Amino acid sequence: MLTIKIPTTSKEWEQYYNLRFTVLREPWGQLKGSEILTDEDQADHAMVIDSETDKIVGVARMQTNTPIQGQVRCVAVSPEVQGRGVGKLLMSYLENIALEKGFKEIVLDA
């Protein structure tokens, strides 16, 4: 079963950033640490956990660009679970946050 939550513990944050690094940065030869952006404390974060393995299998964040626009960045899904709805779950969660914040638009560069 897949569940979604906000990372809170240091272990969760470590796993969150590790997934971002291994999926989004490492394949391009980028250095460890490049997966952490300077405005992380200002963004809304989400992670998907596979309750059968207790493993974080998807992560994403949404930043506020303007009072009516959010931007989704750093979406990463473990290769072994791609195609199983993890990305859809992340996007649905962030869309609900955008609605709560009154955003009229969400930007996603892909």
TORSE-721869 format. One record per residue (C-alpha): residue number from 1; residue in one letter; x, y, z. Coordinates in nm, 4 decimals, decimal comma. Each point is the difference from the previous one (the first is absolute). Last residue first. Example, Ala and Ser with C-alpha at 12.3 -4.5 7.8 and 13.67 -1.06 7.14 Angstrom:
REC   n res       c1       c2       c3
REC   2   S   1,3670  -0,1060   0,7140
REC   1   A  -0,1370  -0,3440   0,0660
This chain:
REC   n res       c1       c2       c3
REC 110   A   0,9483   1,8553  -1,7475
REC 109   D  -0,0645   0,3468   0,1334
REC 108   L  -0,3072   0,0050   0,2224
REC 107   V  -0,1874   0,3221   0,0680
REC 106   I  -0,3130   0,0034   0,2155
REC 105   E  -0,2617   0,2696  -0,0525
REC 104   K  -0,2889   0,1605   0,1856
REC 103   F   0,1548  -0,0484   0,3419
REC 102   G  -0,2348   0,0557   0,2935
REC 101   K   0,2267  -0,1556   0,2616
REC 100   E  -0,2476  -0,2817   0,0676
REC  99   L  -0,0276  -0,0615  -0,3746
REC  98   A   0,3777  -0,0214  -0,0327
REC  97   I   0,0146  -0,2456   0,2908
REC  96   N  -0,2595  -0,2145  -0,1783
REC  95   E   0,2051   0,0117  -0,3206
REC  94   L   0,3050  -0,1106   0,2005
REC  93   Y  -0,1802  -0,3140   0,1200
REC  92   S  -0,1354  -0,0781  -0,3468
REC  91   M   0,3476   0,0427  -0,1475
REC  90   L   0,1607  -0,2348   0,2511
REC  89   L  -0,2685  -0,2670  -0,0472
REC  88   K   0,0312   0,0228  -0,3786
REC  87   G   0,3764  -0,0372   0,0268
REC  86   V  -0,0375  -0,3139   0,2139
REC  85   G  -0,2649  -0,1526  -0,2254
REC  84   R   0,1630  -0,3373  -0,0752
REC  83   G   0,1765   0,0932  -0,3248
REC  82   Q   0,3348   0,0545   0,1712
REC  81   V   0,0360  -0,2252   0,3034
REC  80   E   0,3442  -0,1542  -0,0634
REC  79   P   0,1348   0,3246  -0,1493
REC  78   S  -0,0512   0,1875   0,3275
REC  77   V  -0,2033   0,3145  -0,0648
REC  76   A   0,1455   0,3513   0,0054
REC  75   V  -0,1763   0,3338  -0,0391
REC  74   C   0,2503   0,2771   0,0718
REC  73   R  -0,2247   0,2927  -0,0819
REC  72   V  -0,3653   0,0998   0,0057
REC  71   Q  -0,0563   0,3722  -0,0380
REC  70   G  -0,2762   0,1957   0,1692
REC  69   Q  -0,1813   0,3059  -0,1278
REC  68   I  -0,2648   0,2282   0,1526
REC  67   P   0,1970   0,1808   0,2733
REC  66   T   0,3079  -0,0237  -0,2221
REC  65   N   0,2698  -0,2635  -0,0496
REC  64   T  -0,0965  -0,2207   0,2948
REC  63   Q   0,2009  -0,3206   0,0028
REC  62   M  -0,1258  -0,3524  -0,0410
REC  61   R   0,2036  -0,3078   0,0876
REC  60   A   0,0138  -0,3613  -0,1105
REC  59   V   0,0977  -0,3443   0,1258
REC  58   G  -0,0676  -0,3619  -0,0903
REC  57   V   0,0952  -0,3496   0,1157
REC  56   I   0,0802   0,0538   0,3682
REC  55   K   0,0396  -0,3504   0,1416
REC  54   D  -0,2014  -0,1593   0,2795
REC  53   T   0,0074  -0,3194  -0,2112
REC  52   E  -0,3708  -0,0890   0,0140
REC  51   S  -0,0970   0,3562   0,0962
REC  50   D   0,1407   0,1407  -0,3241
REC  49   I   0,0556   0,3617   0,0981
REC  48   V  -0,0766   0,2997  -0,2188
REC  47   M   0,1613   0,3325   0,0810
REC  46   A  -0,1267   0,3553  -0,0031
REC  45   H   0,1605   0,3382   0,0523
REC  44   D  -0,1393   0,3536   0,0103
REC  43   A   0,2717   0,2556  -0,0636
REC  42   Q   0,1409   0,2835   0,2144
REC  41   D   0,2462  -0,2095   0,2017
REC  40   E   0,1357  -0,1526  -0,3214
REC  39   D   0,0995   0,3440  -0,1321
REC  38   T   0,3720  -0,0605  -0,0592
REC  37   L  -0,0518  -0,3238  -0,1912
REC  36   I   0,1215  -0,3420   0,1123
REC  35   E   0,0595  -0,2414  -0,2885
REC  34   S   0,3407   0,1556  -0,0696
REC  33   G   0,1250  -0,1481   0,3275
REC  32   K   0,1558  -0,3040  -0,1645
REC  31   L   0,1650   0,1236  -0,3188
REC  30   Q  -0,1539  -0,0144  -0,3444
REC  29   G   0,1021  -0,2735  -0,2427
REC  28   W  -0,3269   0,0104  -0,1931
REC  27   P  -0,1218  -0,3359   0,1336
REC  26   E   0,0853   0,1227   0,3536
REC  25   R  -0,2294   0,3027  -0,0107
REC  24   L  -0,3653  -0,0913  -0,0550
REC  23   V  -0,0557  -0,3615   0,1041
REC  22   T   0,2842  -0,0647   0,2476
REC  21   F   0,0032   0,3547   0,1373
REC  20   R  -0,3741   0,0387   0,0416
REC  19   L  -0,0173  -0,3419   0,1675
REC  18   N   0,2805   0,0997   0,2368
REC  17   Y  -0,1741   0,3269   0,0806
REC  16   Y  -0,3143  -0,1764   0,1222
REC  15   Q   0,1978  -0,2759   0,1757
REC  14   E   0,1968   0,2599   0,1990
REC  13   W  -0,3154   0,2011   0,0659
REC  12   E  -0,1763  -0,3120   0,1287
REC  11   K   0,2937  -0,0857   0,2275
REC  10   S   0,0133   0,3576   0,1339
REC   9   T  -0,3673  -0,0258   0,0872
REC   8   T  -0,2791   0,2051  -0,1541
REC   7   P  -0,0579  -0,0960  -0,3641
REC   6   I  -0,3525   0,0930  -0,1084
REC   5   K  -0,2272  -0,2936  -0,0703
REC   4   I  -0,1323  -0,2305  -0,2661
REC   3   T  -0,0978  -0,3642   0,0298
REC   2   L   0,0388  -0,2829  -0,2493
REC   1   M  -0,1234  -0,3483   0,0847
